[in-house]
Amino acid sequence: MERSQRKLDHIRHALATVETGANSFDDVSFVPNSLPNIGYEQTRLDTEFASFRLPSPLIINAMTGGAHSTTQINQKLAIIARERQLAMAVGSQMAALRDPSVAASYQIVRKENPRGIVLANVGAEANVEQARAAVDMLEADGLQIHLNVMQELLMPEGDIDFSGYLERIQQIQDSVNVPVIVKEVGFGMAKETMRKLIDAGITSIDVGGRGGTNFAKVENRRSTQPLSMFEDWGLTTVESLLEADSDIHAQASIMATGGVRHGLDAIKAVCLGASAVGVAGALLRLVHAHTIEECLAEVDGWHHQIRVAMTALGLGQLADGIKTPLLITGKTAERARLRGRSLEELAQRR
């Protein structure tokens, strides 16, 4: 009951703490291409991530499950995934691994989308047996392992011992028979962490940056002793993407999640090196307040926005985005330079 209530609290506070206004994607702009030499109908949205060939770069990222009343949310998300051929990840399954009575709140995803790409989800505290059980629960095609150190530290009932995380991640990577993706939950990921994961055999990483659902704010709302000074902790999504250098990209595929508001943000993430773009909070708000038909129309709108940007930039396929010149300004530029990233190289790409 305690874990189920926590899941419901997370949804309620996530909806109530929407990050609005500017975010790090506003510090990224394109150099216009007045001679793109391409037509809209020539643009393609398919991409490769974590050994999957995906029809769309958009992934419905981990949100919920673990309480009976979250079943309907996952059902609507699964229908959207099925109808628009989007890969989908469920929220952390640790609740169902400890209380099988709530497993149906996750299994509804596979029931509604029997042939789609579904990603299971456990925390880095999970052992190999729990990871396998999470995959089996959904007949999952892949497994996310989430990292949420600051959230746990602020969570009233959270874990405060993170020893052994990397070793368990490596053990799971070596033991499950599906691709493993390690993801942050909104605090961003530095290049040092990415390199440690690559050394452990991880080849798919979701940088999960600050800018979307703020789990520090969510946990502070749940706490009787909130620590509001930690609500700006971490790297933004754009800062995290800029952390990944060419050596990291040569060894791992990168996914961008956190603060993606529309298709233009998505194509910016792609041109910063992301192979896929996770959307969570925006879709949670959509399914909470709108019909399935309205949600499908919104996804169609994002796809259209991506293709408009691709046409204007002269990009026939998403993989060509890494050649597109980008201008990085503002606080994002300042922080990237402190971390050793040459922004002039991005601006002069051909």
C-alpha positions as CSV (number, residue, x, y, z in Angstrom):
1,M,0.0,0.0,0.0
2,E,2.8,2.4,0.9
3,R,4.5,1.9,-2.5
4,S,1.2,2.2,-4.4
5,Q,0.5,5.5,-2.6
6,R,3.9,6.7,-3.5
7,K,3.2,6.0,-7.2
8,L,0.0,8.0,-7.0
9,D,1.8,10.9,-5.1
10,H,4.3,11.0,-7.9
11,I,1.7,11.4,-10.6
12,R,-0.3,14.0,-8.7
13,H,2.8,16.1,-7.9
14,A,4.3,15.6,-11.4
15,L,1.1,17.1,-12.9
16,A,1.2,19.9,-10.3
17,T,4.9,20.9,-10.8
18,V,5.0,21.4,-14.5
19,E,8.2,23.1,-15.7
20,T,7.0,26.0,-17.9
21,G,8.7,28.7,-19.9
22,A,12.2,28.7,-21.2
23,N,14.5,25.7,-20.9
24,S,17.9,24.7,-22.2
25,F,16.6,23.9,-25.7
26,D,16.1,27.6,-26.1
27,D,19.9,28.1,-26.0
28,V,20.2,26.0,-29.1
29,S,19.4,27.4,-32.6
30,F,20.0,26.5,-36.2
31,V,21.9,28.2,-39.0
32,P,19.2,28.6,-41.7
33,N,19.6,26.7,-45.0
34,S,17.9,28.7,-47.8
35,L,18.8,26.0,-50.3
36,P,17.9,22.7,-48.6
37,N,17.5,20.9,-52.0
38,I,14.9,18.5,-50.5
39,G,11.2,18.0,-50.3
40,Y,9.0,17.4,-47.2
41,E,8.0,13.9,-48.6
42,Q,11.6,12.9,-48.8
43,T,12.2,13.1,-45.0
44,R,12.3,9.9,-43.0
45,L,11.7,9.6,-39.3
46,D,13.2,6.1,-38.7
47,T,16.2,5.7,-36.5
48,E,18.4,3.1,-34.7
49,F,18.6,3.0,-30.9
50,A,19.7,0.1,-28.6
51,S,19.8,-2.3,-31.5
52,F,16.2,-1.4,-32.4
53,R,15.1,0.0,-35.8
54,L,12.4,2.5,-34.7
55,P,9.8,4.0,-37.1
56,S,10.0,7.2,-35.0
57,P,12.6,8.9,-32.8
58,L,10.0,9.5,-30.2
59,I,9.8,7.1,-27.3
60,I,7.1,7.1,-24.6
61,N,9.5,7.1,-21.7
62,A,9.1,5.6,-18.2
63,M,6.2,7.1,-16.2
64,T,4.1,5.0,-14.0
65,G,2.6,1.7,-12.8
66,G,2.6,0.0,-9.4
67,A,-0.9,1.1,-8.3
68,H,-4.2,-0.3,-9.5
69,S,-5.4,3.2,-10.5
70,T,-2.3,3.7,-12.8
71,T,-3.5,0.9,-15.0
72,Q,-5.7,3.2,-17.1
73,I,-2.8,5.6,-17.7
74,N,-0.5,2.9,-18.9
75,Q,-3.4,1.5,-21.1
76,K,-3.9,4.8,-22.8
77,L,-0.1,5.3,-23.3
78,A,0.1,1.8,-24.8
79,I,-2.7,2.5,-27.2
80,I,-0.9,5.7,-28.4
81,A,2.3,3.6,-28.7
82,R,0.5,1.0,-30.7
83,E,-1.3,3.4,-33.0
84,R,1.8,5.5,-33.8
85,Q,4.4,2.8,-33.7
86,L,6.3,4.3,-30.8
87,A,8.5,2.3,-28.4
88,M,7.3,2.6,-24.8
89,A,8.9,2.1,-21.4
90,V,6.9,1.5,-18.2
91,G,7.7,3.1,-14.9
92,S,9.8,1.3,-12.3
93,Q,8.6,-2.3,-11.8
94,M,10.2,-2.6,-8.3
95,A,6.7,-2.2,-6.8
96,A,5.4,-5.2,-8.7
97,L,8.5,-7.3,-8.0
98,R,7.7,-6.8,-4.3
99,D,3.9,-6.9,-4.6
100,P,2.7,-9.1,-7.5
101,S,-0.9,-7.8,-7.0
102,V,0.0,-4.6,-8.9
103,A,1.7,-6.4,-11.8
104,A,-1.4,-5.9,-14.0
105,S,-0.8,-2.1,-14.0
106,Y,2.4,-2.8,-16.1
107,Q,1.2,-5.9,-18.0
108,I,-1.6,-3.9,-19.6
109,V,1.1,-2.3,-21.8
110,R,1.9,-5.6,-23.5
111,K,-1.8,-6.6,-23.6
112,E,-2.7,-3.5,-25.5
113,N,0.4,-3.5,-27.7
114,P,1.3,-7.2,-28.3
115,R,3.7,-6.5,-31.2
116,G,5.2,-3.2,-30.1
117,I,8.6,-2.5,-28.6
118,V,8.2,-2.4,-24.8
119,L,10.9,-1.6,-22.3
120,A,10.9,-3.0,-18.8
121,N,12.3,-0.8,-16.0
122,V,14.1,-1.5,-12.7
123,G,16.3,0.6,-10.4
124,A,20.0,0.1,-10.1
125,E,19.4,-1.5,-6.7
126,A,17.8,-4.5,-8.5
127,N,19.6,-7.8,-8.7
128,V,19.9,-10.1,-11.7
129,E,16.8,-12.2,-10.7
130,Q,14.7,-9.1,-10.3
131,A,15.8,-7.7,-13.7
132,R,14.9,-11.0,-15.4
133,A,11.6,-11.1,-13.7
134,A,10.8,-7.5,-14.8
135,V,11.6,-8.5,-18.4
136,D,9.5,-11.6,-18.2
137,M,6.6,-9.7,-16.6
138,L,6.1,-7.7,-19.9
139,E,7.7,-10.1,-22.4
140,A,9.9,-7.0,-22.8
141,D,12.1,-6.2,-25.8
142,G,14.6,-4.2,-23.7
143,L,15.3,-3.2,-20.1
144,Q,15.9,0.2,-18.6
145,I,17.9,0.6,-15.4
146,H,17.2,4.0,-13.9
147,L,19.5,6.1,-11.8
148,N,17.8,8.6,-9.4
149,V,20.3,9.4,-6.6
150,M,19.0,12.8,-5.7
151,Q,15.4,11.7,-5.9
152,E,16.1,8.9,-3.4
153,L,18.0,11.3,-1.1
154,L,15.1,13.7,-1.0
155,M,12.4,10.9,-0.9
156,P,11.1,10.5,2.7
157,E,11.3,6.7,2.4
158,G,14.2,6.7,-0.1
159,D,17.5,4.8,-0.2
160,I,20.6,6.6,0.9
161,D,23.2,3.8,0.1
162,F,24.2,3.7,-3.5
163,S,27.2,1.4,-3.2
164,G,27.4,-1.5,-5.7
165,Y,25.3,0.2,-8.3
166,L,27.8,-0.1,-11.1
167,E,28.6,-3.7,-10.3
168,R,24.9,-4.6,-10.3
169,I,24.4,-2.8,-13.6
170,Q,27.3,-4.8,-15.1
171,Q,25.9,-8.1,-13.7
172,I,22.5,-7.4,-15.2
173,Q,24.0,-6.4,-18.6
174,D,25.9,-9.7,-18.7
175,S,22.9,-11.8,-17.6
176,V,19.8,-10.7,-19.5
177,N,19.0,-11.5,-23.1
178,V,17.6,-8.1,-24.1
179,P,19.3,-4.8,-24.7
180,V,20.0,-2.8,-21.5
181,I,19.5,1.0,-21.4
182,V,20.8,3.0,-18.4
183,K,18.8,6.2,-17.8
184,E,18.8,9.2,-15.5
185,V,15.4,10.4,-14.3
186,G,15.8,14.2,-14.7
187,F,19.2,15.2,-13.2
188,G,21.3,14.7,-16.3
189,M,24.4,12.7,-16.9
190,A,28.0,13.7,-17.0
191,K,30.6,12.3,-19.4
192,E,32.4,10.6,-16.5
193,T,29.3,8.6,-15.7
194,M,28.8,7.7,-19.4
195,R,32.3,6.4,-19.6
196,K,31.9,4.3,-16.5
197,L,28.8,2.8,-18.0
198,I,30.5,2.1,-21.3
199,D,33.4,0.4,-19.5
200,A,30.7,-1.8,-17.8
201,G,29.4,-2.9,-21.2
202,I,26.5,-0.5,-21.5
203,T,26.0,0.7,-25.1
204,S,22.7,2.6,-24.8
205,I,22.3,5.6,-22.5
206,D,19.4,7.9,-21.8
207,V,20.9,11.2,-20.4
208,G,17.6,12.1,-18.7
209,G,18.4,15.8,-18.1
210,R,16.8,18.5,-16.0
211,G,14.0,20.5,-17.7
212,G,11.1,18.2,-17.6
213,T,9.5,16.6,-14.6
214,N,11.5,17.7,-11.6
215,F,11.6,14.8,-9.1
216,A,13.4,17.0,-6.6
217,K,10.3,19.2,-6.5
218,V,8.1,16.2,-6.4
219,E,9.8,14.6,-3.4
220,N,10.0,18.0,-1.6
221,R,6.2,18.3,-1.9
222,R,5.9,14.9,-0.3
223,S,8.4,15.6,2.5
224,T,7.8,17.3,5.9
225,Q,11.4,18.5,5.8
226,P,11.8,19.7,2.2
227,L,15.3,20.6,0.9
228,S,14.3,23.1,-1.8
229,M,18.0,24.2,-2.4
230,F,18.4,20.9,-4.4
231,E,15.6,21.6,-6.9
232,D,18.1,22.9,-9.5
233,W,20.5,20.0,-9.1
234,G,22.1,18.4,-12.1
235,L,22.7,19.0,-15.8
236,T,20.0,20.0,-18.3
237,T,19.2,17.7,-21.2
238,V,21.2,19.9,-23.6
239,E,24.1,20.2,-21.2
240,S,24.1,16.4,-20.9
241,L,24.0,15.9,-24.7
242,L,27.0,18.2,-24.9
243,E,28.9,16.1,-22.4
244,A,28.9,13.2,-24.9
245,D,32.0,13.5,-27.0
246,S,32.8,11.7,-30.2
247,D,34.5,8.8,-28.3
248,I,31.3,8.2,-26.3
249,H,29.1,8.4,-29.5
250,A,31.4,5.8,-31.1
251,Q,30.7,3.4,-28.3
252,A,27.1,4.1,-27.3
253,S,23.8,5.3,-28.7
254,I,22.3,8.2,-26.8
255,M,18.7,9.0,-26.0
256,A,17.6,12.5,-24.8
257,T,14.8,12.9,-22.3
258,G,13.8,15.9,-20.2
259,G,12.0,19.1,-21.2
260,V,11.1,18.1,-24.8
261,R,8.1,20.4,-25.5
262,H,7.6,19.9,-29.2
263,G,9.1,18.6,-32.5
264,L,11.6,21.4,-32.8
265,D,13.1,20.5,-29.4
266,A,13.3,16.8,-30.6
267,I,15.2,17.7,-33.8
268,K,17.6,19.9,-31.7
269,A,18.3,16.8,-29.5
270,V,18.9,14.7,-32.6
271,C,21.3,17.2,-34.1
272,L,23.1,17.2,-30.7
273,G,23.7,13.5,-31.1
274,A,20.6,11.8,-29.8
275,S,19.4,8.7,-31.7
276,A,16.0,8.8,-29.9
277,V,14.0,11.3,-27.9
278,G,12.1,10.3,-24.8
279,V,8.8,12.1,-23.9
280,A,7.2,11.5,-20.5
281,G,5.7,14.5,-18.7
282,A,4.2,16.1,-21.8
283,L,2.4,12.8,-22.6
284,L,1.3,12.3,-19.0
285,R,-0.4,15.6,-19.0
286,L,-2.0,14.8,-22.4
287,V,-3.5,11.5,-21.4
288,H,-4.7,13.0,-18.1
289,A,-6.8,15.7,-19.7
290,H,-7.5,14.6,-23.3
291,T,-9.0,11.8,-25.3
292,I,-7.0,9.1,-27.1
293,E,-7.9,10.8,-30.5
294,E,-6.6,14.2,-29.2
295,C,-3.4,12.5,-27.9
296,L,-2.8,10.9,-31.3
297,A,-3.3,14.2,-33.1
298,E,-0.7,15.7,-30.8
299,V,1.8,13.0,-31.6
300,D,1.1,13.5,-35.3
301,G,1.8,17.2,-34.7
302,W,5.2,16.5,-33.2
303,H,6.1,14.2,-36.1
304,H,5.0,17.0,-38.5
305,Q,7.1,19.6,-36.6
306,I,10.2,17.3,-36.8
307,R,9.7,16.8,-40.6
308,V,9.2,20.6,-41.2
309,A,12.5,21.2,-39.4
310,M,14.2,18.4,-41.3
311,T,13.0,19.9,-44.6
312,A,14.2,23.4,-43.7
313,L,17.6,22.0,-42.8
314,G,18.0,19.8,-45.8
315,L,17.9,16.5,-43.7
316,G,16.6,13.5,-45.5
317,Q,17.2,11.3,-42.6
318,L,17.8,11.9,-38.9
319,A,21.3,10.4,-38.9
320,D,22.4,13.4,-41.0
321,G,21.6,15.7,-38.1
322,I,25.2,15.3,-36.7
323,K,26.5,17.4,-39.6
324,T,24.1,20.3,-39.0
325,P,25.7,23.5,-37.6
326,L,24.3,24.5,-34.2
327,L,24.6,27.7,-32.3
328,I,24.8,27.2,-28.5
329,T,24.4,30.4,-26.4
330,G,23.5,31.6,-23.0
331,K,24.0,29.7,-19.7
332,T,24.3,26.4,-21.6
333,A,27.2,27.7,-23.6
334,E,29.0,29.0,-20.5
335,R,28.6,25.7,-18.7
336,A,29.6,23.6,-21.8
337,R,32.8,25.6,-22.2
338,L,33.7,25.1,-18.5
339,R,33.3,21.4,-19.2
340,G,35.7,21.6,-22.2
341,R,33.3,21.4,-25.1
342,S,34.3,23.4,-28.2
343,L,31.1,25.1,-29.4
344,E,32.8,26.7,-32.3
345,E,33.2,23.2,-33.9
346,L,29.4,22.7,-33.6
347,A,28.7,26.1,-35.2
348,Q,31.0,25.4,-38.1
349,R,29.9,21.9,-39.0
350,R,29.3,21.1,-42.7
